């Protein structure tokens, strides 16, 4: 009888241990609204993509994913907000190539992105596009280079902020072509586009997602894309590398959480985001915007972020780009 009692107690203890192996926070996650922070103003590429995925996650997980735009400092303000948040899965961050750029571009940051943010999943990849206001006469990259050299100091380029891909792409272009342009940073792609459309600034290396409709409508003229191959969304637009050999980069966007967030929550978010990226309707929506789904595991994202940080560090040094 004593032996049977001990056996029963042991079995109950083992069952309890197994039950405890499934982290409780993930079992009912999320049970309240999730705050999704992004470092740019409404209307930009990150905002567009996040809102598409946020709606999907809200519907599938039964809790609202509340989008919070915190523009400024090239996305660093938003990153700092999430770094300081509780690592419980209820504050997540839209991460991107800009975070990899900032690690070198900004000499003093109150956080270490690789150390303090845990990558969760990818969202999309896309080219940036060199576009000009119709008042600029150039219709090819070669004509644009000639125009810049003939109008030194007279041409201004917009960016979505210091340290963004639009900023660094223009600085790389200047360095590789021996040209000059005046930098006009904005607090996001949306405000930059407003002044581009009105002719207040002349050039923008914007992500294709936020500009593609203006290009299709003839309000802006696309001269080249930054990727190594042409974009299916703008098949007649050449790559910049066809004129400037070696010029190439791809914009990417993903999701991160504060380091220390339970792995089970990270895995659940990854699983739901990847399911969304494989949804035919969402894939079609992103294709309309010139973006392709970026499906990855958390481990693959860790490797990707580390690789991108190293690559962009070299690019920043090569271009001589500095925060204004």
N, C-alpha and C positions, 0 to 999 in steps of 0.2 A: 504493500500500500504506500509506504514511504517512497519507494522507488518510482511508483506511478505518479505520485504527487510531484516529485522532483522533475520527472520527465515532462509533465504537463506545464509546470512553471517555466522550464527551459524552452518549451515550444512557444509559449505565450511571449516570452522575452524575445525569441527569434523573430516572431511575427511583428512585434513592435519595432524591432530594429529594422526590418525590411520596410515597414511603413514609413519609418523615419528617413529612409534612404531617398525618398521622393521629397524634395524640398517643398515645404508647405507654401512658400510665397508663389511658386509656379503653378500650384494646383488650381487656384482660382484667379490667377492673373489674366487680365486686369480686372479688379473689382471696383475701380473708380477711374475717372478720366485721366488720360495720359497727356502730359505736356510735351509737345514736339517743338523744339527750339531751332530756328535757323537764322543765320547771320546776315540776311539780306532783306531788302524791302519787298513788298508784294509785287507780283508781276514779272519777276525774274525767273530764270530757268529752275533754280532750286525750289522756289515757291510753287511753281506750276507742278513739278514732279511730286513734291511732298503732299500737295493737296489731293492729287489723284490717288496716291497710295494711302493717305490718311483717311479718305472716305472709305476705301476698301477695308482697311483695318477696323475702322469704327463699326462697319456693318458686320464683319466676320467675328469680331471679338466682343461685341456688345457693349463697348464703352467708347466714349468720344475721344478721339485723338485731336487735341486742341492745338492748332498751329499758332506759334508765337514768333513773330518777326522781331528780331533784335539786331538791326543793321549797325554797322560801324566797325572801324579798325580791321577791315578785311575779313570779318567773321570772328575775330578774336573775342569780342564782347559776348557773343552767343556761346562760344566754347567755354569761356570762363564761367558763365552762368551754369552750364551743365557740369563742369568740373566740380563746382561747389555744391551741386545738388546731392541729395541722398541717393546712394546706389541701390535703388529699389525697383527700377524699371519704370517709374512714373515720370521721369524726365529723360527724354532722349534727344539726340542731336543729329541734325543733318550735316554730315561730313562731306568733304570734297577735296579735289586737288588743291584748293586754296589753303587748306590746313597743312598740306605737305609743303607748299610754297612758303607759308608764314614761318615755318620752323627755322628757316635760314634768313628770310627777308627781314624779319623783326629781330633785332639784336637782344632785346630783353622782353621776355614774356613771363607772366606770372604763373605759367603752367608749362608742362612738357606734354605735348599732344600724345606722343607714343606711350608715355608712362601713365598719363592720367585719363585717357579715353580708351575704352575697349570697343574695337570695331565689331559690329553686329552683322551687317549685310550690305550688299551693293544695292544700288537703285538703277541708274542708267549710265551709259557712256554716250558721248556725242562729240562732234568737232566744234571748235570755234570757227567763226567765219569772218574774214576781213571784208567789211562792208563800208561803203561811203555814202554820203548824202548825194543826191542827184546833181547838186551844184558843182561837185568835183568832176572834172571832165574825163578822168581816167576810166577805162573800161576793162583793163587788164592789169595784172600785177606789175608787169614791166612798165606800162604807161604810168602807173601810180608811183613807182620808184622815180621815174623821170620827172613827174610832176612835183614830188617832194624836193628833189634836188634843185628844181627851177624856182621853188617857192619856199626856200629855207626860212624857218621861223614863223611862217604864216599859217601853217596847218595845225589844228588841234585835234587830239584824239581823246575820246571819253573812255572811262572804265567804270566797272561796278564798284570800285574802291581800291585803295592801295593793297597790293598783294594778291589781287584776284587774277584769274587767268587772262582777262582782257588787258590788265596792266602789264603783266609779264610778257604776254605775246607781243604786244607793241614794242616793248623794250628789246626783246629778242630780234624782232623784225628790224628795228633801227640799227642794232649792233651788226646784224648780218648783211645789211644793205648799205650801210654808211649814210643813212638819212637821219633827219631830225624832225620831231613833232613835239608839240607842247601837251603835257598831260593834264587832263581835267578829270579828277576823280569824283565819283558820285557815291551816294549811299545805296547802291544796288543797281542792277541792270535796268529796272523799270524807269527810274528817274533819268538815267543816261540815255535811254531810248527816246524819252520825251524831247530832250534837247537835240538829239540826232535828227529826229523827224522834223523839227522846226528849223534845222540848219544852224543852231547855235554852236555846235561842234561838227567836225567834218568826217571823222573816222571812228570806227569801233570794231574791236576784235571780239564780237559778242558770241556767246554760246548760241548754237543754231536754234535751240528750242524757243528762245524768247524773241528771236528776230525773223523766223522763217516766214511768218505771214506778211510782215512788212516787205520782205524781199519779193514774195509772190505777188504782192499788190503793186510793186514798182515804186514804193515809197523810199526804199533803200536799194543800193546796187551791190550785189555780192561779187567780189573779185576773186576770192579763193578761200578754200577751207584749210584748216591747220593739220588735219590728219594725213597719214601717209597715202591713203587712197581716197577717191572721191566719195561723197556722201550720196546714198541712194535717194535721199530727199531732195538733193540739188545736183542731179547727175551731169548737168551741163556746166557746172562751176568747177574749174580745175583746182588742184591742190596748189598751195603756195609753193610747195617743194618743186613743182614743175618749172618754176622760175627761179626759186631760191633753194638750191639743193641743200638738204639736211634740215630744213625747217619743218618740224613736226611735233605735235603733241595732241593728246586726246583728253578732253574734259571728262571727269567721272564724278559720280555722286553716290553717297552711301549713308549708312545709319550707324551711330555710335551711342554708347552709354557711359556713365561714370565707371571708372575702374572699380572693381569690387562688386558689381551687380551680379546676383546669383547666376551661375551658368545655365540653370534650367530656364530662367527668364530670357537670357540671351538666345538660347536655342529655340524657344517658342517664338520670339520675335523674328528670328531668322527664317524659321519654317513658314510663318504666315506671310512675310514679305516676299519670299521666293515663290510662294503659291500665287501671290498677286502678280508677280512679274511674268509668270507663266500663263496668266489668264489671257485668252485671245483678245478680249475687248481692251484690256489695258495695253497689251502689246501693240494693238492697232492704233490706240491713242498716242502712244509714244512714237510710233513710226510716223504719224502725221506731223509730229513735232521735230522730226529729224534725230530722234534718240533711239538707242537699242537697249534692251534690258541687260543689266549687269548682275547676273546670278552668281552668288559666291557663298561659301560657308564662312563662319566666323574665323576659322584658322586661315583660310585663303585671304580674307580681308586683312588680317594681321600682316601677312606677308606682303600683300599689295601696298598697304600704307607705308610699310618700312621701305619698300623698293621705290615708291613714288617720292618719299621724303628725301632719299639719297639722290634720285634723279633731279628733282627740282632744286635741291641744294646746289648741284653743279650748274644748273641752268641760271640760277640767280647770280652766281659768281661770274659765269661767262658773260651774261648780259650787262652786268654792272647795275642792275635795277636796285633802286633804293626807295624807302618809304619817304614820301614827300613831307 
